[in-house]
Structures are given as C-alpha cells and as structure tokens.
C-alpha cells in the first residue's frame, strides 16, 4: 500500500481536487459570455466529461500495460525456447565429441604398438598388414575428429585439436619405423647390412638406434637383431603420449557440461 501511494500520489491528489475545481468553475460569475443551462447541468456535463477522460486514460493505461506485458512474455518465451534449443544442440554435440574422443584414444593407443612388436618378436609373424591397418585407422579418426564441434569452442578445445595433430604425427612416425624394421624380415643379413642404414623412411630416432647397434648385426640370424632394434624403438615411445589429450578432453567435457547445466538452470529459474 505504501508503495502504491508513493508511486501514484499525484494522481490521487488530482482525483480529490477535481470536484472542487469543477465546483469553483461553475460558481464563477460571468456576465460577459452567455452560458447555456444552469449550474446543475454544467456539473453533470463536467462529471460526464471528466469521467470520459478518466475512463479513456484508464483504458489506455491498461492497454499499454497489456502490450508491455505481452512483449515481455513473448521475449521470455523466445529466450526459453532458444535456451532449450541450444541445450539440445549442445547435448548432441557433446555426445558426438565424447564418442569421437574415445575412438581417437582407443585407436591411437600404446597397447596397439606393443601388440605389433609382440606379433613380430614372439610369434615371428610379419605385422605389415596390422601396421597398414593402423595407418588406415589413424586416417579415419583424423577425419572423424574434424567433424565434431562444441557450441562454444574454448581455448582448451583449440589446444586439443593441435594436440591431436601432434599425437597423430607421433603415432605415424612410430608406425613407420616399425614398418621399416619389420619389412626386413626374411631378408639376408647382407641385404640388411647394405640397406637399413640408408633407409629414407627411418626417423632420426630409429637411425640412431640402428647406428648404435649396427655392429651387433648377426649375419646368420638377422631376425634376432631386428627383434632387438624393434624392442629398443618401442622403449623410446612414451607410453603416456595420450595423457595431455585425455586431460584436455576431460576439461572440455566438464566445461561444456556445466555450460549446458547453466542453460537448464536459467530455464528453470525463469519458469518459477
């Protein structure tokens, strides 16, 4: 009540003094201008006149308030619908992001490299087909990783893309070195001795390993020497080369989940 009086006190004063003003106007003597009717008639006229004005003002105020209310309600509904739409899009993107990230880390995995080495050393089988398949898998996950998006890409998201490219390059370098070593299976010791040092597909790491162990090449049993070189190349691989990738994925997933929760929270708050 106090708020009402404080806001509309001028209007209330006007309503109170209008009858006195009307009464004063009617009672003022005027001998110069002829006036039709008597005082009672003029009081009735002013009553109708001011009543019509007040009714018109009230109607205008009600209409104006209704329009403003409808505008705010429509804006509120648009915001809610937009938030729900953004939430659904973000939820779908986050799901795709999670699936693509898991696939990336499963495909470019240290255990895959260990399996290739064991296939060659323990089972004495050529892992060339497996290595080629790993190359193909790498190309596929790189293609898929380019399609997933986050509604609001952050600094961590851009850093993840760079880190994934680094991981792919690292993984492919190791695979190529494995392919170089295992491609000499069943070849003579003389052929290996002549060509392996100058193989252009070897990385600097592999060339260094071969150089340091070249004197140990057994011409009669080169497979044993290849096993040793392959094992040493695996030892140079960092088993945790995906650690930073996982950390970035986790941080991005958490940030995006919290952002989507805030959309729902805003939605629930506005409904209440």
N, C-alpha and C positions, 0 to 999 in steps of 0.2 A: 504493500500500500504506500509506503514511504517513497519507494522508487517511482511509483506511478505519479504521485503528487509532485515529485521533484522534476519529472520529465515533462509533465503536461500542466504545470501550474498556470502558465499564461492562458491557455485555452479555458481552464476552469474560471479564471477571473473574468475573461471576456464573456463567458456564458452568464455569469452572475450580473454583470453590469449592463448587459444589453437591454433588459427590461426597463431599467432606469433611464437609459439613453432614449429609448423609444418614447417613454412617458414624457421626458423633457422636450423632445422634438414636437410632440403633439400639442403640448400646452403652450409652446412659444406663440405669442400673438403676432399675427402678420396681417396688416391691413392693406398692404400694397399688392399682394398677389392673391387673387381669389382662389379659394380652396374648396373643392367639391367634397360633400359629405361632412359628417360630424366626427368628433373625436373618437367615438366608439368604432366607427367604420375604419378610421385610419389605424387604430390599434389592431383591429382584425387584419387589415392589409399588411401592416408590418409583421404581425405574427406569422401570416402565411408566407410573406416574402423571406423573412429570416429563417423560417422553418425550411423553406425550399432550399435556401443556400446551405444551411447546416446539413440537410439530407444529401445534397449534391456533394458536399465536402466529405461527408462520412462515406458515401458510396465510392468516391474517388480514392479515398484512403484505403478502403477495404480492397478495391480492385488493384491498387498499386501494391499493397502488401501481398495479395494473392499472386500477382505476377512475379514479384521478387521471390516469394516462397517457392513457386513452381520452377523458377530459374535455378535457384539453389538446389532444389530437389533433383532436377534434371542433371545438373552438374555433378551432384553427389553420385547419382546412379551411373553416370558416364565414368567417373573415377573408379567406382566399384567394379564395373564391367571391364574397364581397362586393366585394373589390378588382377582380376581373375584370369583374363586372357593372358597377361604377362606371366602369371604364375604357371598356367598350363604350358605355355611355350617354354618357360624356363625349366619346368619339371621334365618335359620331354627332352630338352637339350641336355640336361644334367644326366638323365638316364643314358642317352647316347654317348655322352662324354665318359661315363663310368664304364660302359661296355667296351668302347674303343680303347680306353686306357688299360683295362685289364687284358685285352687282347694284345696290346702293344707289349706289355711287360711279360706276358706268357710267351710270346713269340721270340722276343729278344732276351733270352734267359741264359744265365751262365750254365745251368744244368744241360742245356742243349749242346753247348760246346764240350762239356765233359762227356756226354754220350757219344759225340763224334770221335773224340780221342779214344775212348774205350773200345769203340767199334773197330778202330784201326789197330790198336795195340793188343787188346785182349782177344778179339775174335779174328784178327788178321784179315779183315774184310776191307775192301775199298769203300770209304764213306763218301765218294764223289757224288753219288745220287742224293744222299742226305744233305750234303753241303749245297748242292744246287737247289734243293727244295727249301733250304733255309734262306737262300738268296731270294727265291720267289716269295717266301713268306714275308721277308723284310720289305720287299717292294709293295706287297699288298697292304701291310699295316701302315706303311708310309702313306699310301693312297687314302686309306680309310681315315687316318688321323687328320688329313686335310679337310675332312668334311664336318667333323664335329665342331660345334661352336658353343660359346657361352654368351648369354644375353648381354652381359656387360663385361667384355674382356678386360682383365686386370693386368697389372704388371707381371704378376705370377704366371698368368696364362701365356703371355708373350714369351716369358722366360722358359716356360715348359716347351713351347714349340721349338725354341733354339736348342734346348737340352735334348729333345727327342732327335733332332737332326744330328747332334753330336753323338748320341748313342748309336744311331743307325750307321754313321760313318765308322765309329769304333768297332761295332759288331761286324760290319762288312770287311773291315781290314783284317780282323782275326780270321774270319771265314776264308778269305782269300789266301792267307798264309797257310791255313790248314789244307786248302786245296793244292797249293804249291807243294807242300811236303808229301801229302798222300798220293799225288799224281806220279811220284817216282816209284811207287810200289811195283814190284816185279821187273824193274829195270836193272840193268847190270851196274855193278859198282863203278866201272869205268865211265859209263854214261852219266851217272850221278855226279861223279867227281868232276867231270868236264863241264856240266851244265848248271848244277844247282847254285853255284856261287854267283853266276851271272844272270840268274832268272829275273827278268824285269818285273815280274808280278809280286816279288817279295817286298815286304815292308822293311823299313830300316831296322826294326826290332828283330825280324827274322834273319836278315842278313848278318846282323851282329852275332846272333846265336850260332848260325852256321859257321861263321868265321872262327869263333872261339872253340868250336867243337869239330872243325873240319879235319884236324889231324887224327881224330878217333874213328874216322870212317873205315869200317871193315869191308874190304873189297869182296870178301867171301860171303859176308852176311850183312848186307846194307840195310836190311829191314830193321835190325836191332838198332842201328844208328839212327834211322828215320824215327823209330819209336822214341828214342831219347830226345831228338830235336823237337818232335811234336809235343812231348811232355814238358820240355823247357819252355816252349812257346805258350802252352797253357798256363804255366806258372807265372808268366808275365801279364796274364789277363787279370784285371781287377775284378774279383767276384762281386764287388758291390757297385759295379758301374751303373746299376739302375737305382741306386739309393737316392740320389738327388731327384730323379724322375718321380719316384714314389712320394717323396716329400712334397714336391710341387703339386702333384695330383691330389694328395690329401688336403693340402692347404686350399686349393681351388675348390674342391668339393665342399669343404666346410664353409668357406666364404659364400659360395653360391647357395648352399642350403639355408644359411642364416638370412641371406637376402630374400629368398623365397618365403621364409617364415615371416619376415617383416611385412611382406605384401599381404599375407593372410591375417597377420595381427592388425594391420591398418584396416583391413576389410571388416574384421570382427568389431573393432573399436567404433568404426563409423556406423555399423548397423545398430550397435547399442545406443 
